C-alpha cells in the first residue's frame, strides 16, 4: 500500500512532535504535558511575524514562543 504525500507528511509531523516530547523527557525526566492556556494581546506586526514563522517552520505559534524561553 502506497501512502499519498499528504498522509506521509501528516504522519511524519505527528512523529516529530512525539519525538520532541520524548527528547524533553530524556532531558528533564518530566513529561511535557504541564501546559496551560493563556490569552495575550500582541501587536499586529508581531502577530504577522509569528504567523510567517509558523508557516515557514510548520510549528504552532505556542511552540515557537516556548522555544524562545526554554
PDB file of N, CA, C and O in Angstrom:
ATOM      1  N   UNK A   1       0.838  -1.178   0.000  1.00  0.00           N
ATOM      2  CA  UNK A   1       0.000   0.000   0.000  1.00  0.00           C
ATOM      3  C   UNK A   1       0.887   1.247   0.000  1.00  0.00           C
ATOM      4  O   UNK A   1       1.776   1.376   0.842  1.00  0.00           O
ATOM      5  N   UNK A   2       0.652   2.143  -0.922  1.00  0.00           N
ATOM      6  CA  UNK A   2       1.448   3.347  -1.037  1.00  0.00           C
ATOM      7  C   UNK A   2       0.674   4.524  -0.433  1.00  0.00           C
ATOM      8  O   UNK A   2      -0.509   4.714  -0.715  1.00  0.00           O
ATOM      9  N   UNK A   3       1.371   5.316   0.409  1.00  0.00           N
ATOM     10  CA  UNK A   3       0.734   6.460   1.052  1.00  0.00           C
ATOM     11  C   UNK A   3       0.839   7.690   0.162  1.00  0.00           C
ATOM     12  O   UNK A   3       1.834   7.888  -0.536  1.00  0.00           O
ATOM     13  N   UNK A   4      -0.188   8.499   0.199  1.00  0.00           N
ATOM     14  CA  UNK A   4      -0.106   9.761  -0.530  1.00  0.00           C
ATOM     15  C   UNK A   4       0.883  10.669   0.200  1.00  0.00           C
ATOM     16  O   UNK A   4       1.161  10.476   1.384  1.00  0.00           O
ATOM     17  N   UNK A   5       1.402  11.643  -0.507  1.00  0.00           N
ATOM     18  CA  UNK A   5       2.390  12.548   0.078  1.00  0.00           C
ATOM     19  C   UNK A   5       1.791  13.318   1.258  1.00  0.00           C
ATOM     20  O   UNK A   5       2.473  13.559   2.254  1.00  0.00           O
ATOM     21  N   UNK A   6       0.528  13.700   1.145  1.00  0.00           N
ATOM     22  CA  UNK A   6      -0.142  14.451   2.221  1.00  0.00           C
ATOM     23  C   UNK A   6      -0.220  13.624   3.501  1.00  0.00           C
ATOM     24  O   UNK A   6       0.069  14.123   4.589  1.00  0.00           O
ATOM     25  N   UNK A   7      -0.611  12.362   3.367  1.00  0.00           N
ATOM     26  CA  UNK A   7      -0.718  11.479   4.530  1.00  0.00           C
ATOM     27  C   UNK A   7       0.667  11.224   5.117  1.00  0.00           C
ATOM     28  O   UNK A   7       0.835  11.202   6.337  1.00  0.00           O
ATOM     29  N   UNK A   8       1.648  11.034   4.254  1.00  0.00           N
ATOM     30  CA  UNK A   8       3.015  10.793   4.707  1.00  0.00           C
ATOM     31  C   UNK A   8       3.517  11.985   5.531  1.00  0.00           C
ATOM     32  O   UNK A   8       4.103  11.791   6.596  1.00  0.00           O
ATOM     33  N   UNK A   9       3.293  13.215   5.051  1.00  0.00           N
ATOM     34  CA  UNK A   9       3.726  14.411   5.781  1.00  0.00           C
ATOM     35  C   UNK A   9       3.026  14.519   7.127  1.00  0.00           C
ATOM     36  O   UNK A   9       3.644  14.899   8.121  1.00  0.00           O
ATOM     37  N   UNK A  10       1.728  14.183   7.166  1.00  0.00           N
ATOM     38  CA  UNK A  10       0.981  14.255   8.423  1.00  0.00           C
ATOM     39  C   UNK A  10       1.538  13.272   9.446  1.00  0.00           C
ATOM     40  O   UNK A  10       1.702  13.618  10.616  1.00  0.00           O
ATOM     41  N   UNK A  11       1.825  12.067   9.019  1.00  0.00           N
ATOM     42  CA  UNK A  11       2.389  11.051   9.916  1.00  0.00           C
ATOM     43  C   UNK A  11       3.753  11.487  10.419  1.00  0.00           C
ATOM     44  O   UNK A  11       4.047  11.347  11.606  1.00  0.00           O
ATOM     45  N   UNK A  12       4.585  12.010   9.542  1.00  0.00           N
ATOM     46  CA  UNK A  12       5.923  12.459   9.931  1.00  0.00           C
ATOM     47  C   UNK A  12       5.840  13.625  10.916  1.00  0.00           C
ATOM     48  O   UNK A  12       6.629  13.703  11.857  1.00  0.00           O
ATOM     49  N   UNK A  13       4.885  14.528  10.698  1.00  0.00           N
ATOM     50  CA  UNK A  13       4.729  15.672  11.597  1.00  0.00           C
ATOM     51  C   UNK A  13       4.304  15.194  12.986  1.00  0.00           C
ATOM     52  O   UNK A  13       4.819  15.682  13.992  1.00  0.00           O
ATOM     53  N   UNK A  14       3.373  14.249  13.050  1.00  0.00           N
ATOM     54  CA  UNK A  14       2.928  13.703  14.332  1.00  0.00           C
ATOM     55  C   UNK A  14       4.092  12.992  15.022  1.00  0.00           C
ATOM     56  O   UNK A  14       4.266  13.126  16.233  1.00  0.00           O
ATOM     57  N   UNK A  15       4.881  12.244  14.271  1.00  0.00           N
ATOM     58  CA  UNK A  15       6.026  11.555  14.838  1.00  0.00           C
ATOM     59  C   UNK A  15       7.055  12.527  15.371  1.00  0.00           C
ATOM     60  O   UNK A  15       7.683  12.265  16.397  1.00  0.00           O
ATOM     61  N   UNK A  16       7.238  13.657  14.682  1.00  0.00           N
ATOM     62  CA  UNK A  16       8.198  14.670  15.119  1.00  0.00           C
ATOM     63  C   UNK A  16       7.795  15.237  16.477  1.00  0.00           C
ATOM     64  O   UNK A  16       8.644  15.453  17.343  1.00  0.00           O
ATOM     65  N   UNK A  17       6.505  15.475  16.658  1.00  0.00           N
ATOM     66  CA  UNK A  17       6.019  16.015  17.926  1.00  0.00           C
ATOM     67  C   UNK A  17       6.252  15.008  19.062  1.00  0.00           C
ATOM     68  O   UNK A  17       6.689  15.386  20.149  1.00  0.00           O
ATOM     69  N   UNK A  18       5.964  13.754  18.810  1.00  0.00           N
ATOM     70  CA  UNK A  18       6.172  12.718  19.823  1.00  0.00           C
ATOM     71  C   UNK A  18       7.655  12.585  20.138  1.00  0.00           C
ATOM     72  O   UNK A  18       8.037  12.461  21.301  1.00  0.00           O
ATOM     73  N   UNK A  19       8.490  12.610  19.104  1.00  0.00           N
ATOM     74  CA  UNK A  19       9.931  12.533  19.319  1.00  0.00           C
ATOM     75  C   UNK A  19      10.416  13.695  20.177  1.00  0.00           C
ATOM     76  O   UNK A  19      11.252  13.513  21.063  1.00  0.00           O
ATOM     77  N   UNK A  20       9.891  14.891  19.914  1.00  0.00           N
ATOM     78  CA  UNK A  20      10.248  16.060  20.719  1.00  0.00           C
ATOM     79  C   UNK A  20       9.849  15.887  22.176  1.00  0.00           C
ATOM     80  O   UNK A  20      10.585  16.286  23.078  1.00  0.00           O
ATOM     81  N   UNK A  21       8.681  15.291  22.405  1.00  0.00           N
ATOM     82  CA  UNK A  21       8.233  15.042  23.780  1.00  0.00           C
ATOM     83  C   UNK A  21       9.163  14.049  24.470  1.00  0.00           C
ATOM     84  O   UNK A  21       9.515  14.239  25.634  1.00  0.00           O
ATOM     85  N   UNK A  22       9.561  12.996  23.768  1.00  0.00           N
ATOM     86  CA  UNK A  22      10.469  12.009  24.352  1.00  0.00           C
ATOM     87  C   UNK A  22      11.839  12.623  24.628  1.00  0.00           C
ATOM     88  O   UNK A  22      12.472  12.312  25.637  1.00  0.00           O
ATOM     89  N   UNK A  23      12.292  13.488  23.736  1.00  0.00           N
ATOM     90  CA  UNK A  23      13.573  14.162  23.930  1.00  0.00           C
ATOM     91  C   UNK A  23      13.526  15.051  25.170  1.00  0.00           C
ATOM     92  O   UNK A  23      14.477  15.084  25.950  1.00  0.00           O
ATOM     93  N   UNK A  24      12.428  15.766  25.350  1.00  0.00           N
ATOM     94  CA  UNK A  24      12.251  16.616  26.528  1.00  0.00           C
ATOM     95  C   UNK A  24      12.230  15.771  27.803  1.00  0.00           C
ATOM     96  O   UNK A  24      12.797  16.166  28.822  1.00  0.00           O
ATOM     97  N   UNK A  25      11.580  14.613  27.747  1.00  0.00           N
ATOM     98  CA  UNK A  25      11.543  13.726  28.905  1.00  0.00           C
ATOM     99  C   UNK A  25      12.955  13.240  29.256  1.00  0.00           C
ATOM    100  O   UNK A  25      13.312  13.162  30.431  1.00  0.00           O
ATOM    101  N   UNK A  26      13.754  12.913  28.231  1.00  0.00           N
ATOM    102  CA  UNK A  26      15.127  12.482  28.481  1.00  0.00           C
ATOM    103  C   UNK A  26      15.943  13.558  29.190  1.00  0.00           C
ATOM    104  O   UNK A  26      16.772  13.253  30.047  1.00  0.00           O
ATOM    105  N   UNK A  27      15.704  14.823  28.827  1.00  0.00           N
ATOM    106  CA  UNK A  27      16.447  15.928  29.430  1.00  0.00           C
ATOM    107  C   UNK A  27      16.015  16.205  30.864  1.00  0.00           C
ATOM    108  O   UNK A  27      16.850  16.392  31.749  1.00  0.00           O
ATOM    109  N   UNK A  28      14.700  16.230  31.087  1.00  0.00           N
ATOM    110  CA  UNK A  28      14.170  16.704  32.369  1.00  0.00           C
ATOM    111  C   UNK A  28      13.595  15.624  33.264  1.00  0.00           C
ATOM    112  O   UNK A  28      13.363  15.860  34.450  1.00  0.00           O
ATOM    113  N   UNK A  29      13.361  14.437  32.709  1.00  0.00           N
ATOM    114  CA  UNK A  29      12.698  13.340  33.423  1.00  0.00           C
ATOM    115  C   UNK A  29      11.282  13.714  33.851  1.00  0.00           C
ATOM    116  O   UNK A  29      10.741  13.158  34.807  1.00  0.00           O
ATOM    117  N   UNK A  30      10.693  14.663  33.129  1.00  0.00           N
ATOM    118  CA  UNK A  30       9.301  15.052  33.348  1.00  0.00           C
ATOM    119  C   UNK A  30       8.605  15.101  31.998  1.00  0.00           C
ATOM    120  O   UNK A  30       9.180  15.549  31.006  1.00  0.00           O
ATOM    121  N   UNK A  31       7.366  14.637  31.970  1.00  0.00           N
ATOM    122  CA  UNK A  31       6.607  14.690  30.723  1.00  0.00           C
ATOM    123  C   UNK A  31       6.189  16.120  30.449  1.00  0.00           C
ATOM    124  O   UNK A  31       5.715  16.805  31.355  1.00  0.00           O
ATOM    125  N   UNK A  32       6.352  16.585  29.226  1.00  0.00           N
ATOM    126  CA  UNK A  32       6.000  17.981  28.904  1.00  0.00           C
ATOM    127  C   UNK A  32       4.501  18.169  28.683  1.00  0.00           C
ATOM    128  O   UNK A  32       4.085  18.787  27.703  1.00  0.00           O
ATOM    129  N   UNK A  33       3.714  17.646  29.575  1.00  0.00           N
ATOM    130  CA  UNK A  33       2.263  17.753  29.436  1.00  0.00           C
ATOM    131  C   UNK A  33       1.696  18.897  30.268  1.00  0.00           C
ATOM    132  O   UNK A  33       0.526  19.248  30.115  1.00  0.00           O
ATOM    133  N   UNK A  34       2.495  19.475  31.134  1.00  0.00           N
ATOM    134  CA  UNK A  34       2.014  20.521  32.024  1.00  0.00           C
ATOM    135  C   UNK A  34       1.877  21.847  31.283  1.00  0.00           C
ATOM    136  O   UNK A  34       2.646  22.777  31.528  1.00  0.00           O
ATOM    137  N   UNK A  35       0.933  21.937  30.405  1.00  0.00           N
ATOM    138  CA  UNK A  35       0.727  23.143  29.611  1.00  0.00           C
ATOM    139  C   UNK A  35      -0.541  23.837  30.085  1.00  0.00           C
ATOM    140  O   UNK A  35      -1.482  23.199  30.557  1.00  0.00           O
ATOM    141  N   UNK A  36      -0.544  25.151  29.948  1.00  0.00           N
ATOM    142  CA  UNK A  36      -1.699  25.924  30.372  1.00  0.00           C
ATOM    143  C   UNK A  36      -2.024  26.950  29.292  1.00  0.00           C
ATOM    144  O   UNK A  36      -1.122  27.565  28.722  1.00  0.00           O
ATOM    145  N   UNK A  37      -3.284  27.130  29.019  1.00  0.00           N
ATOM    146  CA  UNK A  37      -3.718  28.100  28.006  1.00  0.00           C
ATOM    147  C   UNK A  37      -3.772  29.486  28.636  1.00  0.00           C
ATOM    148  O   UNK A  37      -4.328  29.670  29.719  1.00  0.00           O
ATOM    149  N   UNK A  38      -3.185  30.459  27.937  1.00  0.00           N
ATOM    150  CA  UNK A  38      -3.262  31.846  28.382  1.00  0.00           C
ATOM    151  C   UNK A  38      -3.727  32.702  27.210  1.00  0.00           C
ATOM    152  O   UNK A  38      -3.632  32.288  26.055  1.00  0.00           O
ATOM    153  N   UNK A  39      -4.213  33.861  27.501  1.00  0.00           N
ATOM    154  CA  UNK A  39      -4.664  34.786  26.474  1.00  0.00           C
ATOM    155  C   UNK A  39      -3.822  36.051  26.574  1.00  0.00           C
ATOM    156  O   UNK A  39      -3.727  36.662  27.639  1.00  0.00           O
ATOM    157  N   UNK A  40      -3.215  36.438  25.461  1.00  0.00           N
ATOM    158  CA  UNK A  40      -2.363  37.626  25.446  1.00  0.00           C
ATOM    159  C   UNK A  40      -2.749  38.501  24.254  1.00  0.00           C
ATOM    160  O   UNK A  40      -3.370  38.041  23.295  1.00  0.00           O
ATOM    161  N   UNK A  41      -2.369  39.757  24.341  1.00  0.00           N
ATOM    162  CA  UNK A  41      -2.610  40.699  23.260  1.00  0.00           C
ATOM    163  C   UNK A  41      -1.259  41.046  22.648  1.00  0.00           C
ATOM    164  O   UNK A  41      -0.323  41.418  23.356  1.00  0.00           O
ATOM    165  N   UNK A  42      -1.167  40.920  21.322  1.00  0.00           N
ATOM    166  CA  UNK A  42       0.083  41.200  20.622  1.00  0.00           C
ATOM    167  C   UNK A  42      -0.138  42.287  19.577  1.00  0.00           C
ATOM    168  O   UNK A  42      -1.236  42.449  19.044  1.00  0.00           O
ATOM    169  N   UNK A  43       0.916  43.014  19.302  1.00  0.00           N
ATOM    170  CA  UNK A  43       0.913  43.994  18.230  1.00  0.00           C
ATOM    171  C   UNK A  43       0.713  43.272  16.895  1.00  0.00           C
ATOM    172  O   UNK A  43       1.167  42.141  16.725  1.00  0.00           O
ATOM    173  N   UNK A  44       0.039  43.920  15.959  1.00  0.00           N
ATOM    174  CA  UNK A  44      -0.234  43.300  14.657  1.00  0.00           C
ATOM    175  C   UNK A  44       1.040  42.865  13.942  1.00  0.00           C
ATOM    176  O   UNK A  44       1.079  41.799  13.327  1.00  0.00           O
ATOM    177  N   UNK A  45       2.086  43.693  14.022  1.00  0.00           N
ATOM    178  CA  UNK A  45       3.352  43.370  13.363  1.00  0.00           C
ATOM    179  C   UNK A  45       3.964  42.101  13.943  1.00  0.00           C
ATOM    180  O   UNK A  45       4.478  41.256  13.210  1.00  0.00           O
ATOM    181  N   UNK A  46       3.905  41.978  15.254  1.00  0.00           N
ATOM    182  CA  UNK A  46       4.445  40.797  15.915  1.00  0.00           C
ATOM    183  C   UNK A  46       3.657  39.558  15.513  1.00  0.00           C
ATOM    184  O   UNK A  46       4.233  38.507  15.233  1.00  0.00           O
ATOM    185  N   UNK A  47       2.348  39.691  15.489  1.00  0.00           N
ATOM    186  CA  UNK A  47       1.496  38.562  15.123  1.00  0.00           C
ATOM    187  C   UNK A  47       1.754  38.126  13.679  1.00  0.00           C
ATOM    188  O   UNK A  47       1.794  36.928  13.400  1.00  0.00           O
ATOM    189  N   UNK A  48       1.926  39.069  12.767  1.00  0.00           N
ATOM    190  CA  UNK A  48       2.230  38.733  11.372  1.00  0.00           C
ATOM    191  C   UNK A  48       3.559  37.984  11.269  1.00  0.00           C
ATOM    192  O   UNK A  48       3.680  37.019  10.514  1.00  0.00           O
ATOM    193  N   UNK A  49       4.555  38.441  12.037  1.00  0.00           N
ATOM    194  CA  UNK A  49       5.861  37.765  12.028  1.00  0.00           C
ATOM    195  C   UNK A  49       5.736  36.343  12.575  1.00  0.00           C
ATOM    196  O   UNK A  49       6.327  35.408  12.033  1.00  0.00           O
ATOM    197  N   UNK A  50       4.965  36.188  13.648  1.00  0.00           N
ATOM    198  CA  UNK A  50       4.775  34.853  14.218  1.00  0.00           C
ATOM    199  C   UNK A  50       4.061  33.925  13.238  1.00  0.00           C
ATOM    200  O   UNK A  50       4.419  32.754  13.116  1.00  0.00           O
ATOM    201  N   UNK A  51       3.053  34.444  12.541  1.00  0.00           N
ATOM    202  CA  UNK A  51       2.329  33.623  11.569  1.00  0.00           C
ATOM    203  C   UNK A  51       3.227  33.231  10.397  1.00  0.00           C
ATOM    204  O   UNK A  51       3.134  32.111   9.894  1.00  0.00           O
ATOM    205  N   UNK A  52       4.098  34.150   9.958  1.00  0.00           N
ATOM    206  CA  UNK A  52       5.029  33.828   8.875  1.00  0.00           C
ATOM    207  C   UNK A  52       6.023  32.759   9.330  1.00  0.00           C
ATOM    208  O   UNK A  52       6.347  31.839   8.580  1.00  0.00           O
ATOM    209  N   UNK A  53       6.498  32.894  10.563  1.00  0.00           N
ATOM    210  CA  UNK A  53       7.426  31.903  11.113  1.00  0.00           C
ATOM    211  C   UNK A  53       6.740  30.553  11.276  1.00  0.00           C
ATOM    212  O   UNK A  53       7.354  29.510  11.048  1.00  0.00           O
ATOM    213  N   UNK A  54       5.474  30.569  11.669  1.00  0.00           N
ATOM    214  CA  UNK A  54       4.688  29.340  11.794  1.00  0.00           C
ATOM    215  C   UNK A  54       4.588  28.634  10.453  1.00  0.00           C
ATOM    216  O   UNK A  54       4.759  27.418  10.363  1.00  0.00           O
ATOM    217  N   UNK A  55       4.310  29.402   9.422  1.00  0.00           N
ATOM    218  CA  UNK A  55       4.180  28.818   8.083  1.00  0.00           C
ATOM    219  C   UNK A  55       5.519  28.248   7.606  1.00  0.00           C
ATOM    220  O   UNK A  55       5.564  27.175   7.005  1.00  0.00           O
ATOM    221  N   UNK A  56       6.601  28.969   7.877  1.00  0.00           N
ATOM    222  CA  UNK A  56       7.924  28.550   7.426  1.00  0.00           C
ATOM    223  C   UNK A  56       8.425  27.315   8.174  1.00  0.00           C
ATOM    224  O   UNK A  56       9.015  26.419   7.570  1.00  0.00           O
ATOM    225  N   UNK A  57       8.190  27.267   9.488  1.00  0.00           N
ATOM    226  CA  UNK A  57       8.713  26.167  10.299  1.00  0.00           C
ATOM    227  C   UNK A  57       7.722  25.032  10.493  1.00  0.00           C
ATOM    228  O   UNK A  57       8.093  23.941  10.925  1.00  0.00           O
ATOM    229  N   UNK A  58       6.443  25.296  10.168  1.00  0.00           N
ATOM    230  CA  UNK A  58       5.372  24.318  10.383  1.00  0.00           C
ATOM    231  C   UNK A  58       5.241  23.927  11.861  1.00  0.00           C
ATOM    232  O   UNK A  58       4.900  22.789  12.184  1.00  0.00           O
ATOM    233  N   UNK A  59       5.515  24.884  12.748  1.00  0.00           N
ATOM    234  CA  UNK A  59       5.338  24.689  14.184  1.00  0.00           C
ATOM    235  C   UNK A  59       4.206  25.590  14.647  1.00  0.00           C
ATOM    236  O   UNK A  59       4.012  26.671  14.090  1.00  0.00           O
ATOM    237  N   UNK A  60       3.454  25.165  15.658  1.00  0.00           N
ATOM    238  CA  UNK A  60       2.430  26.048  16.221  1.00  0.00           C
ATOM    239  C   UNK A  60       3.083  27.276  16.871  1.00  0.00           C
ATOM    240  O   UNK A  60       4.221  27.209  17.335  1.00  0.00           O
ATOM    241  N   UNK A  61       2.365  28.373  16.898  1.00  0.00           N
ATOM    242  CA  UNK A  61       2.897  29.605  17.482  1.00  0.00           C
ATOM    243  C   UNK A  61       3.286  29.390  18.942  1.00  0.00           C
ATOM    244  O   UNK A  61       4.291  29.933  19.401  1.00  0.00           O
ATOM    245  N   UNK A  62       2.508  28.611  19.668  1.00  0.00           N
ATOM    246  CA  UNK A  62       2.847  28.375  21.078  1.00  0.00           C
ATOM    247  C   UNK A  62       4.208  27.695  21.215  1.00  0.00           C
ATOM    248  O   UNK A  62       4.966  28.018  22.130  1.00  0.00           O
ATOM    249  N   UNK A  63       4.529  26.760  20.322  1.00  0.00           N
ATOM    250  CA  UNK A  63       5.839  26.084  20.360  1.00  0.00           C
ATOM    251  C   UNK A  63       6.960  27.048  20.016  1.00  0.00           C
ATOM    252  O   UNK A  63       8.041  26.985  20.602  1.00  0.00           O
ATOM    253  N   UNK A  64       6.707  27.941  19.065  1.00  0.00           N
ATOM    254  CA  UNK A  64       7.723  28.925  18.696  1.00  0.00           C
ATOM    255  C   UNK A  64       8.053  29.805  19.893  1.00  0.00           C
ATOM    256  O   UNK A  64       9.221  30.072  20.176  1.00  0.00           O
ATOM    257  N   UNK A  65       7.021  30.249  20.590  1.00  0.00           N
ATOM    258  CA  UNK A  65       7.222  31.097  21.766  1.00  0.00           C
ATOM    259  C   UNK A  65       7.938  30.322  22.863  1.00  0.00           C
ATOM    260  O   UNK A  65       8.872  30.839  23.478  1.00  0.00           O
ATOM    261  N   UNK A  66       7.508  29.079  23.116  1.00  0.00           N
ATOM    262  CA  UNK A  66       8.148  28.265  24.154  1.00  0.00           C
ATOM    263  C   UNK A  66       9.629  28.046  23.848  1.00  0.00           C
ATOM    264  O   UNK A  66      10.465  28.109  24.750  1.00  0.00           O
ATOM    265  N   UNK A  67       9.952  27.792  22.595  1.00  0.00           N
ATOM    266  CA  UNK A  67      11.343  27.533  22.223  1.00  0.00           C
ATOM    267  C   UNK A  67      12.245  28.729  22.513  1.00  0.00           C
ATOM    268  O   UNK A  67      13.436  28.555  22.771  1.00  0.00           O
ATOM    269  N   UNK A  68      11.699  29.924  22.475  1.00  0.00           N
ATOM    270  CA  UNK A  68      12.485  31.121  22.744  1.00  0.00           C
ATOM    271  C   UNK A  68      12.835  31.248  24.227  1.00  0.00           C
ATOM    272  O   UNK A  68      13.796  31.934  24.574  1.00  0.00           O
ATOM    273  N   UNK A  69      12.074  30.603  25.100  1.00  0.00           N
ATOM    274  CA  UNK A  69      12.279  30.742  26.535  1.00  0.00           C
ATOM    275  C   UNK A  69      12.850  29.490  27.193  1.00  0.00           C
ATOM    276  O   UNK A  69      13.227  29.533  28.364  1.00  0.00           O
ATOM    277  N   UNK A  70      12.919  28.409  26.485  1.00  0.00           N
ATOM    278  CA  UNK A  70      13.411  27.152  27.085  1.00  0.00           C
ATOM    279  C   UNK A  70      14.852  26.936  26.732  1.00  0.00           C
ATOM    280  O   UNK A  70      15.445  25.938  27.141  1.00  0.00           O
TER     281      UNK A  70
END
